């Protein structure tokens, strides 16, 4: 299954050797394809440089094990229909454009009302729900 990762997932996986990093490795080992694009990579890197600079080295290592998709602009029509703030629309749009089945995000503020819902073929999930659903 193709899974798109939000910037906060990349940030968490790079910042500490904890549950989120383990989740990414388990998903990959189970045959799932974890995807990102340059938009979420840039956001994760910006936040790491401010909050945990050593995490950028881990981020670079993680990226070698993920599918880094090219940045593709979403059509204005698609972006207008997404129930999110402008800064988060490119994340869901990328998951849709790259034909991911799942978008994993820890952003409860903006994506929380969408958890468990499917938008244009992409189910919005927490890291925990992905672990429970796909790894049992």
DOZA-530758 format. One record per atom (N, C-alpha, C): residue in three letters; x, y, z. Coordinates in steps of 0.2 Angstrom, whole numbers, padded with zeros to 4 digits, always signed. Layout:
<pts>
AlaXYZ;...
</pts>
This chain:
<pts>
Unk+0004-0006+0000;Unk+0000+0000+0000;Unk+0004+0006+0000;Unk+0002+0011-0004;Unk+0006+0018-0004;Unk+0003+0022+0001;Unk+0008+0025+0006;Unk+0006+0029+0011;Unk+0010+0036+0011;Unk+0007+0041+0011;Unk+0010+0048+0011;Unk+0011+0050+0018;Unk+0017+0053+0020;Unk+0019+0055+0026;Unk+0019+0063+0027;Unk+0015+0065+0032;Unk+0015+0073+0033;Unk+0022+0075+0036;Unk+0024+0081+0036;Unk+0030+0084+0038;Unk+0031+0082+0046;Unk+0025+0082+0050;Unk+0026+0081+0057;Unk+0028+0074+0058;Unk+0026+0069+0054;Unk+0029+0062+0054;Unk+0036+0062+0053;Unk+0038+0065+0048;Unk+0045+0065+0046;Unk+0049+0068+0052;Unk+0047+0074+0054;Unk+0050+0077+0060;Unk+0051+0073+0066;Unk+0045+0070+0068;Unk+0046+0065+0074;Unk+0050+0059+0073;Unk+0050+0056+0067;Unk+0055+0051+0065;Unk+0062+0053+0066;Unk+0063+0059+0063;Unk+0070+0061+0063;Unk+0073+0064+0070;Unk+0068+0066+0074;Unk+0070+0069+0080;Unk+0072+0064+0085;Unk+0068+0059+0086;Unk+0070+0054+0091;Unk+0069+0047+0088;Unk+0073+0042+0091;Unk+0072+0035+0090;Unk+0067+0032+0094;Unk+0061+0034+0092;Unk+0055+0032+0095;Unk+0050+0028+0091;Unk+0043+0029+0093;Unk+0038+0025+0090;Unk+0037+0027+0083;Unk+0037+0033+0081;Unk+0036+0035+0074;Unk+0041+0032+0070;Unk+0048+0033+0071;Unk+0053+0030+0067;Unk+0052+0023+0066;Unk+0050+0019+0072;Unk+0049+0012+0072;Unk+0043+0010+0067;Unk+0038+0014+0067;Unk+0032+0013+0063;Unk+0034+0014+0056;Unk+0038+0019+0054;Unk+0040+0019+0047;Unk+0044+0013+0045;Unk+0049+0011+0049;Unk+0053+0005+0047;Unk+0048-0001+0047;Unk+0044-0002+0051;Unk+0039-0008+0051;Unk+0035-0008+0045;Unk+0032-0002+0043;Unk+0028-0001+0037;Unk+0032-0003+0031;Unk+0038-0001+0030;Unk+0042-0002+0025;Unk+0044-0010+0024;Unk+0046-0013+0030;Unk+0047-0020+0031;Unk+0041-0024+0029;Unk+0035-0022+0030;Unk+0029-0025+0029;Unk+0027-0025+0021;Unk+0031-0021+0017;Unk+0030-0020+0010;Unk+0026-0014+0008;Unk+0025-0010+0013;Unk+0021-0004+0011;Unk+0026+0002+0008;Unk+0024+0006+0004;Unk+0028+0011+0001;Unk+0026+0018+0005;Unk+0031+0020+0008;Unk+0030+0027+0012;Unk+0033+0032+0007;Unk+0028+0037+0006;Unk+0030+0042+0001;Unk+0030+0049+0004;Unk+0034+0053+0002;Unk+0034+0061+0004;Unk+0036+0064-0003;Unk+0035+0071-0002;Unk+0037+0075-0008;Unk+0041+0081-0005;Unk+0044+0085-0009;Unk+0049+0090-0007;Unk+0045+0095-0003;Unk+0039+0096-0003;Unk+0035+0101+0001;Unk+0036+0099+0008;Unk+0034+0092+0010;Unk+0034+0090+0017;Unk+0041+0089+0019;Unk+0046+0087+0015;Unk+0053+0087+0017;Unk+0056+0093+0019;Unk+0054+0099+0015;Unk+0057+0105+0017;Unk+0054+0108+0023;Unk+0047+0106+0025;Unk+0044+0109+0031;Unk+0048+0105+0037;Unk+0048+0098+0036;Unk+0052+0094+0041;Unk+0059+0097+0043;Unk+0062+0098+0037;Unk+0069+0101+0038;Unk+0070+0107+0042;Unk+0065+0112+0040;Unk+0065+0119+0043;Unk+0064+0118+0050;Unk+0059+0114+0052;Unk+0057+0113+0059;Unk+0063+0110+0063;Unk+0066+0105+0060;Unk+0072+0101+0063;Unk+0078+0106+0064;Unk+0079+0110+0059;Unk+0085+0115+0060;Unk+0084+0120+0066;Unk+0077+0121+0067;Unk+0076+0126+0073;Unk+0076+0122+0080;Unk+0073+0116+0080;Unk+0071+0113+0086;Unk+0076+0107+0088;Unk+0079+0104+0083;Unk+0083+0098+0084;Unk+0088+0097+0078;Unk+0093+0102+0077;Unk+0097+0102+0071;Unk+0101+0095+0070;Unk+0102+0091+0075;Unk+0105+0084+0074;Unk+0101+0080+0070;Unk+0094+0081+0070;Unk+0089+0077+0067;Unk+0090+0077+0059;Unk+0093+0082+0057;Unk+0093+0083+0049;Unk+0097+0077+0046;Unk+0102+0075+0050;Unk+0106+0069+0048;Unk+0102+0063+0048;Unk+0098+0062+0053;Unk+0093+0056+0053;Unk+0088+0057+0047;Unk+0086+0063+0046;Unk+0081+0064+0041;Unk+0084+0062+0034;Unk+0090+0064+0033;Unk+0093+0062+0026;Unk+0094+0055+0026;Unk+0095+0051+0031;Unk+0096+0044+0031;Unk+0089+0041+0030;Unk+0084+0043+0033;Unk+0077+0041+0032;Unk+0075+0042+0025;Unk+0076+0047+0022;Unk+0074+0049+0015;Unk+0077+0044+0010;Unk+0082+0040+0012;Unk+0085+0035+0007;Unk+0081+0029+0007;Unk+0076+0028+0012;Unk+0072+0022+0013;Unk+0065+0024+0011;Unk+0063+0030+0009;Unk+0057+0032+0007;Unk+0056+0034+0000;Unk+0050+0034-0003;Unk+0049+0036-0010;Unk+0048+0043-0010;Unk+0053+0047-0012;Unk+0053+0054-0013;Unk+0050+0056-0019;Unk+0043+0058-0019;Unk+0040+0059-0026;Unk+0042+0067-0028;Unk+0041+0068-0034;Unk+0042+0075-0036;Unk+0037+0079-0034;Unk+0038+0085-0033;Unk+0033+0090-0031;Unk+0029+0092-0037;Unk+0022+0091-0036;Unk+0018+0092-0042;Unk+0012+0097-0039;Unk+0011+0102-0043;Unk+0006+0106-0042;Unk-0001+0103-0043;Unk-0005+0104-0038;Unk-0012+0102-0038;Unk-0016+0107-0042;Unk-0021+0104-0045;Unk-0025+0109-0049;Unk-0029+0113-0044;Unk-0030+0120-0046;Unk-0034+0124-0041;Unk-0041+0121-0039;Unk-0044+0118-0044;Unk-0050+0115-0042;Unk-0050+0110-0037;Unk-0045+0106-0037;Unk-0044+0101-0031;Unk-0042+0104-0025;Unk-0038+0109-0025;Unk-0036+0112-0019;Unk-0041+0116-0016;Unk-0046+0119-0020;Unk-0051+0123-0017;Unk-0056+0119-0013;Unk-0057+0113-0015;Unk-0062+0108-0012;Unk-0059+0105-0006;Unk-0053+0106-0004;Unk-0050+0103+0002;Unk-0052+0107+0008;Unk-0055+0103+0013;Unk-0057+0107+0020;Unk-0051+0108+0024;Unk-0046+0112+0022;Unk-0040+0113+0026;Unk-0038+0120+0025;Unk-0033+0122+0030;Unk-0030+0129+0029;Unk-0025+0128+0023;Unk-0024+0134+0020;Unk-0020+0134+0014;Unk-0013+0131+0015;Unk-0010+0131+0020;Unk-0003+0128+0021;Unk-0004+0120+0021;Unk-0009+0118+0023;Unk-0010+0110+0023;Unk-0013+0107+0017;Unk-0016+0111+0013;Unk-0019+0109+0007;Unk-0014+0105+0002;Unk-0008+0108+0002;Unk-0003+0104-0003;Unk-0001+0097+0000;Unk-0002+0096+0006;Unk+0000+0089+0009;Unk-0006+0084+0007;Unk-0012+0086+0008;Unk-0017+0081+0005;Unk-0017+0081-0002;Unk-0016+0086-0005;Unk-0016+0086-0013;Unk-0011+0082-0015;Unk-0005+0082-0012;Unk+0001+0077-0014;Unk-0001+0070-0013;Unk-0004+0068-0008;Unk-0006+0062-0007;Unk-0011+0059-0012;Unk-0016+0064-0014;Unk-0020+0062-0019;Unk-0017+0061-0026;Unk-0013+0066-0028;Unk-0009+0066-0034;Unk-0005+0060-0035;Unk-0002+0058-0029;Unk+0003+0052-0030;Unk+0000+0046-0028;Unk-0007+0046-0029;Unk-0011+0040-0028;Unk-0010+0036-0022;Unk-0009+0039-0016;Unk-0008+0036-0010;Unk-0015+0034-0007;Unk-0015+0028-0004;Unk-0021+0026+0000;Unk-0022+0029+0006;Unk-0017+0031+0009;Unk-0017+0034+0016;Unk-0012+0040+0017;Unk-0015+0045+0021;Unk-0010+0050+0023;Unk-0010+0050+0030;Unk-0004+0049+0033;Unk-0002+0049+0040;Unk+0000+0056+0042;Unk-0004+0058+0047;Unk-0002+0065+0050;Unk-0004+0065+0058;Unk+0000+0068+0061;Unk-0001+0069+0068;Unk-0004+0076+0070;Unk-0006+0080+0065;Unk-0008+0086+0065;Unk-0016+0086+0067;Unk-0017+0086+0073;Unk-0024+0085+0076;Unk-0028+0092+0075;Unk-0024+0097+0075;Unk-0028+0104+0074;Unk-0031+0104+0068;Unk-0027+0103+0062;Unk-0030+0104+0056;Unk-0033+0098+0052;Unk-0030+0092+0054;Unk-0032+0086+0051;Unk-0037+0082+0055;Unk-0037+0083+0062;Unk-0041+0079+0067;Unk-0048+0078+0065;Unk-0052+0083+0062;Unk-0058+0082+0060;Unk-0059+0077+0054;Unk-0054+0076+0051;Unk-0054+0072+0045;Unk-0051+0065+0046;Unk-0049+0064+0053;Unk-0046+0057+0054;Unk-0052+0052+0053;Unk-0049+0046+0049;Unk-0054+0041+0048;Unk-0058+0042+0042;Unk-0058+0048+0039;Unk-0062+0050+0033;Unk-0057+0049+0027;Unk-0061+0047+0021;Unk-0057+0047+0015;Unk-0059+0052+0010;Unk-0054+0056+0008;Unk-0055+0062+0003;Unk-0052+0060-0003;Unk-0055+0060-0009;Unk-0053+0058-0016;Unk-0048+0052-0015;Unk-0051+0047-0012;Unk-0047+0041-0012;Unk-0042+0040-0006;Unk-0040+0045-0002;Unk-0035+0045+0003;Unk-0038+0045+0010;Unk-0037+0040+0014;Unk-0039+0040+0020;Unk-0034+0044+0025;Unk-0037+0048+0029;Unk-0033+0052+0034;Unk-0032+0048+0040;Unk-0026+0047+0042;Unk-0025+0043+0048;Unk-0020+0046+0053;Unk-0020+0043+0059;Unk-0015+0045+0064;Unk-0010+0039+0063;Unk-0004+0041+0066;Unk+0001+0035+0066;Unk-0001+0029+0070;Unk-0005+0030+0075;Unk-0008+0024+0079;Unk-0013+0020+0075;Unk-0017+0024+0072;Unk-0022+0020+0068;Unk-0019+0016+0062;Unk-0014+0019+0059;Unk-0010+0015+0054;Unk-0007+0009+0057;Unk-0004+0010+0062;Unk-0001+0004+0065;Unk-0006-0001+0067;Unk-0011+0001+0070;Unk-0016-0004+0071;Unk-0019-0008+0065;Unk-0021-0004+0060;Unk-0024-0006+0054;Unk-0020-0010+0050;Unk-0013-0008+0049;Unk-0009-0012+0044;Unk-0004-0016+0047;Unk-0003-0016+0054;Unk+0002-0020+0057;Unk+0000-0024+0062;Unk-0007-0023+0064;Unk-0010-0027+0068;Unk-0007-0027+0075;
</pts>
